Amino acid sequence: MNHTIHTIFRVKLSNATPYGYRDSNAYYKLFMKDSRLIGAILIGDISKSTKIKRTIEIGEDLSRVLDYAVNVKDIMEKL
């Protein structure tokens, strides 16, 4: 089994809310705190890693995304 793994963290994850998703080709876990993305683990498909890293770095408020997102894939699509 050969997987690509990418982790991105800006701060400690204490008190962060995890959002996870898994299918046969990928595993994603996003960590949110105060409506901001503060960390991520991507295994398999890491095509969104650049957008996720940028979102973490700028500290973008994702309240509106979280209001309408059903799952992690929805959150990632709206980044």
N, C-alpha and C positions, 0 to 999 in steps of 0.2 A: 504494500500500500504506500503510495507516494503522494504526499499532500504538501501544499504550500501553506505556511503559517505566517501570519503577520499580526503583531500586537502593537497597539499604540496607547500609551497612557501619559497623561499630563500631570496628574496629581494622585495622591493616595485614594483608594477606592472606598474608604470608610464612609458609611452612610450613603453610598451610591445605590441607585435602583438599577438592577440588571434587567435587560430585555434580551431574550435569546431566541434563536431560530436554528433548526437543523433539518437538512434533507439528505438525500443519498450522496450529494456532491459538495456540500458546504455546511459549515457550522459558523454561526455569527453570534457574538454576544456584545451588546453595547451597554455601557455604563453611563447613566444619567444622574446629574445632581443639580438641583435648582433649575431644571429645564435646559441644562447645558450638557452636551456630550463631553465626558471627561475621560473615557477610555473605551477600547474596543479590542476584541479578539476575532480574527478572521482566519478560518481554516478552509482550504480548498479554493473557492473562487474569491480572489482578493481584488477584483477589478474596481471596487469602490474605495480602496484604501487611501488613495490620494484625496478624494473628497472628504472622507472621514477625518484624516489627519488635518486637513485645512479647517474643518469645522471645529475640531478640538483646539487648534492653535488660536483661532480668532475668538473662541468663546461665544459663538453664536447662540442666541436665545431660540430654543426650538419649541416654545410653548404651543404655537399654532400647529406645528407638525404633530406634536404629541396629542393635541386635541382630536385630530382626525385619523391618526395612524391606528391601524388594526394590529399590526405586528412589526417586527424588526425590518422585514423587507419593505414595508410601507415607509418606515422612517428613512431607510437608506435611499430609496427612490426619490425622496423629497429633499435630500441634501444638495 
